[in-house]
Amino acid sequence: MSPDYTADEMMTVAAARQLRDGTACFVGIGLPSTAANLARVTHAPNLVLVYESGCLGAKPDRLPLSIGDGVLADTADAVVSVPEVFNYWLQPGRIDVGFLGAAQLDRYGNINTTVIGGDYTDPKVRLPGAGGAPEIAASCGEVVVIVRQSLRTFIDRVDFVTSVGYGAGPGDRARLGLRGGGPKTVITDLGVLTADPVTCELTLTRLHPGVRVDQVRAATGWPLAVAEQVTVGEPPTAAELTVLRALEATKKAPH
């Protein structure tokens, strides 16, 4: 019998569960924003959402269309300048969790959201670009990445390093002077990967219900490290699905 939820819903719920109540979270638009707002409405009512546009403590009643969506400023505890967000809040390490997406991701958690194929001046695809993601990846206490897993996305070496994860391996973050903890967790539509504390390589530690290890390996563009004991996550609860679907419905409603 097929589950009464989609792989995307499982991924979003799993990502939301990573966020702890009372922490400060720097949120990217898209899947990170959906998961962060789901967490705030369910188990983490005191989660402080920080958006790059300068909105601190935003509590939107619908999913924002962009970091400049008025609902963020209307519901924020404070609105500050973009330089203040980065210079005072982010770079000094005052943000606990950075929540990012990715177009490409490699085994060391390096993220590409800039170009795919060719070179920077003449790529096959030019992506939206960096935005604040490099600073989020550099300075937050830890980074959570949410991304659908496929051979196109999970590649051995990203075409362009937009946001540094662990570089080429152990020691690179310290060498580059990056004070944040790096991408501790990657949540996909198949399972959860965590950075190995010794090798810094992303390692499969949890499967979503109904997913097999060989499926995850087949969707990964490098020989995937797998934990000795891989757990299986809990499916979404009825309450989580109700809130998530209500949030998703707001994207279709007139604003």
N, C-alpha and C positions, 0 to 999 in steps of 0.2 A: 504494500500500500504506500503510495507516495505521500510525503509529508504535506501538511496544510500551510506551508510557508515556502518561499523561494530561497535559492542559494544567496541571492543578494540580501534578503531579509535576515538570514542567518548570519551573514557577514556583518551587517550593520549592528545587529543586536550584540554579537560577540565583541565588536569594537566598542560599543557603548559600555559594556560591562567592564572594560579595562579602566574606565575613568572613575576615580574615587571622589566621594563627596568631600567638599571643602577645599579641593585643590584648584589651582588656576590653570586653565587650558587655553593655549593659543590655537585658534581654530582656522583651518582652511575651508574654502567654499566647496560645496559638492558633498561627497560621501562623508568627509570628516565633520562637516557642519550638521549633517543629518544624524550621525551617531552621537555627537556631543549634545545636541538638543534632545535626543531620545534619553540620554543619561540624565540630563537635568530634570526632565519631566517625570522620570521614574525613580531610580534609586539614589540619585545624587542631586537633590534640590539646591544644595549650596555650592554646586560646581560654578566657578567663576569663568565665564566665557569671554575671551579677549579676541577681538578681531583687529586685523591689520589697519583698518581705517581709523582706529583710535577709540573704538567703543569698548569700554571696560565693564564687565558684569552685564552683558546684554542678555535679555530674557525674551526673545522673539516668540510670538504666538503662532508664527508660521515660518517656514524655511526661507531664509533670505536668498534673494536672487544673485547677490554679489556682496562684496565687503562694503559697498557703498549704499546698500539697501537702507532706506530710511527707518525700517522697523528696528534695526540694530541701535541707531542713535536714540530713537524714541523710547526704547526699553532699557537703555544702559544705565548703570549707576553713575557713570561719568563718561564724558567724551573729551579726549585729549588729542593733541596734534600727533600726526604720524611720527615725527622725530622723537616725541616723548615716549611713544609706545616702544620704539626700538632702543633709544638711548637710556631710558630710565627703567623700563620694565623688562624688556627682553634681554638685552646684552649683559646686564649685571647679574643675570640668573634668577630673576624674581618670578619666572614662569615655570611651573612644575612640569607640565606636559605640553609638547607640541604635537599637533594632530595633522598629518599630511597625507596627500594622495601622491600618485606617481604615474608617469607614462611608461617608464622603464625603471627596473630595480635590479641590482646585481647581488651576488652572494654576500657582500659586505655592507648591504643596506645603502649603497650610494644611489641617489635618485636623479633621473633625467626628466625634466619637463621643458626642455629647450629645443632640441632638434633631433630628428631621426634620419639616419642615412646620410651619405655624402660628408660634407664638412659644414662648419658653422655658416660660411658665406653662401654655400650652395647645397642645402640639405634636400632630402626627398620630402620631408615634412617639417614645417616650422611650427612648433608648439607654442602655447601661450607665454612660456618663459618662466622666470624665476620668481618674480614678486618678492614676498618676504620669506620664502621657503629656505633659502640658504642660511639666513640668520636664525630662523626657528631651529633648523637642524644643528646649527653650531652652538646655540646657547641655552636651550631648554634643558631642564633637569633630565628629561628623557623624551624620546620621540616615539609616537605610535604611528604606523603607516597602515592605511587601509587601501587595498587595491585588488582588483580581480586578477586571478592567477592564470597565466597562459604563457606559451613559449615566446610570444611576441612581447610580453611585458617582463617576464623573469628571464633575463638574459645574462650570459656569463660576464659580459663587460658592457656597461652602458655606453651609448654613443657619445654622450656628453655628461659630465658630472655637474649638474646644477646645484645639488645639495649633497654635501659630503656626509656619508655614513661613517664607516670605519676605514675609508680610503682603500689601501691595498692590504689591510690587516692590522694586527696588534701594534700599538704604538703610534699609528698615524695621526690620531686625533690629538694626542699630546704634542706631537711634533709640529702640527699645524696651529697649535695654540687654541684649540676649540675647547671651551670650558664645559659645555653641556655633556650629558651622558650618552648621547647618540641614540640610534634606532633600536630600542630594546625589544620591541614587539612589532611584528607585521601580521595583520589580519587579512585573510583573503576569503574568497568564496568557497575554499576547500578546507581551510584549517588555520592554525596559528603557528607562526615561526618566531623563535626568539633567538637573540644573538648569544652565541656561546661565550661565556665569560673569559675563556682562554684564547680561542682562535678568532673570536669576533665574527665567525661565519654564521649566517642564518641557518637555524636548525629546526626541523619540524618537531614540534612538541605536542600539538593537539590537533585532532581531526574534528571536523563537523560531523554530526550524525549521518551515517550512510556513506561516508567518503572513505576510500581505501588509500593506503600509503602509496601504492603503485600509481594511482590517479594523480596524486600530488607530484610524484617524481616525473610523470609523463608531461606535466604542465610546467616543468622547471628546466631552464636552459643550461644547467650545470649539474654535476653529480651531487644531488641534494643530501646533506647531512640529516640523519634521522636519530632522534633521541632513543635511548635504550628502552624506555617505557613511554609510549605515545598514548596520551589520554584521549577520551572522546568528550567533547563539550556537551553541555545541556542544550536541548532545543529551545527556541524562543517560547516564553510563556504567553498565555492569552493576553495578559495585560500589556506586555511589551509589543506584541503584534498590533494591538488596538491603537496604542499611542503612535507607533511607527507609521501605520497606514493612515492615520489622521494627519500626521505631519506631511507625508508624501502627497496627500490629497490637496494640501495647501499650495503646492506648486502649480496645480491646474486651475486653482480658483483665481478670479480677477482680483487684482490688488489695487 
